[in-house]
């Protein structure tokens, strides 16, 4: 009986002591945009700022964020920081002049042989090898 109780107690102590470590690991990157002086919506563990899209359509959420945080703000896709830009001049500069500096854009969990042959899904230096038909 004493042996069973001690195993149960050690198991619970291990689980309870691991919870703060897991929480810290899932939220340690959430000050990324604050360190860089950008505002953004409050992220939540495991889902980041994507949780807001469960309650309203994405376009409504984005318009609301632009009104609250401005035309440039930071958000999180899970724990990965993502920059959102709504300033047309800045978008043009990034897409035309500084395109080579922004490789490895958003990745998808699947691959499509035709749809992923565009500059937005190209990774590394692959975008340099893409041509127009």
Secondary structure, DSSP 8 states (H G I E B T S, - for coil): -HHHHHHHHHHHHHHHHHHHHHHHHHHTTTTHHHHTT------BTTTBTGGGGGTS-HHHHHHHHHHHH-SEEEEEETTEEEEEE--HHHHHIIIIISGGGS-S----SS--TTTT-STTT--TTGGGG----
